[in-house]
Amino acid sequence: MDTIEWADFERVEIRVGTVTKVEDFPQARKPAYKLEVDFGPEIGVRRSSAQLTALYTKEELLGRQVVGVVNFPPKQIGPVRSECLVTGFYRPDGAVVLAVPEREVPNGAKLG
C-alpha cells in the first residue's frame, strides 16, 4: 500500500449528498444505475453511474444520503457524463455496499 501525505488527503473533496434521481442504465457494460445526487447549494446536483444494482433497488436509493468524491474530473461512461464518484465497498462476490453517513447530515457536508 502506498502512503500519502495529509495534504494529499485534504485535496480530496468527499461530501455527503442525497440521491434525487435514479434511472436504469442498460448501456453500461456492468449492471449500473444513473444517479443524480444533490450535494447542497455550494456544489449542486451531480450525475454519476454506480454499480449498485446487486444490493439496491431504485426505490431504496432514492432519497438516501451517500458519500461522494466531487472533485474528480468528469468521466464519460458510455452516454453518461459522470461528475462525481459515489463511494462504496466491494464484497468478495463483487457487489458494492454504499458508504453512507451513520446519521443524517446537511447535503454538502465535508468529510474531515
N, C-alpha and C positions, 0 to 999 in steps of 0.2 A: 504494500500500500504506500502510495506517495504521500508525503506530508506537505502541508501548505502553511503559509503564514496567516496569522489572524487577519491581516489586511486583505488577503485573498478572499476569505470568507465574508468579510464585510462588504465586498463588492457585489455579492450575490443578493439580489432583491427577492427575498422569499416572503410572500404576502398571503394573507387569507382572503378568499373571495367566495361568493355564493353562486352556485350554478343556476343560471336563469333560463337556459335553453339546452335541450338535449335532442339530438336527431340521430337516426341511423346513418351509418357511413358505409354503404355497400361497396364503394370503390376501393376501400382500404385493403391492403394485402393481408393484414391480420385483422380479425374482428375488432371493430372500434366504434366509438360514438364521436359525433361532432358536438362540441360543447361551446357554450358562451358562459363566461364567468365574470361576474361583477366584482371588481377589486376596489370599489369605492370611488369617490369623486376625484382623487388625485390621479388615479391610473385609468379608471373607466372599465368598460367591458372589453374583454379579450377573448379571442376564439382559440380553440385547441382541439386536437384529435387525441383521444385517450382510449387505450386498450383495456377497457373496464367491463366488457360485455360478459365475461365469465362469472363475475360475482355480483354485478349490479344491474338492475333494470333501469330503464329511462326514468321511471317514476321514483325510484329510490334516489337517483342522483339529483333530480330537480329540487331546488331549494336547499340542498346540502352545502355546508361550508367545506371548502377544500383548501389545501396548501399548494401554492404555485410559485414558480420562478417567473418573474415578469420582465427581466432584463436580458434574456437571450435574444439574439436577432430572430426575426420571423423566419419560419421554415416552411417551405412548400411541401405538403404531403398530399400527392395527387391533386385533386381540385380544391383542397383546403389549405389556406394560409394560416399556419399555427403561430399564434402570437404569444403564447405562454406555455410552460410545461407544468401540467398538473402532476403532482408528485405522489408516489406510492411505493410499495414494497413488493417485490416478486416472491411468490411462494415457490416451493420446489416444482409444483405442477405447471408453473408459468403464469398462473393467474395473478392479477395485480390487486393488492389491498391498498385502498386510499390512505394517504397520510392526511389526517384531519385534526383540527384543534379539539382538545379534550372538553372545552366549553365554548359557547358562542362568544365571538369577539367581533368588533366592528370590521366590516369589509375594508381591506387595505392595511390592516394591522400587520406590522413587520415582525418577522422572527428575529429575535435579538439575543 
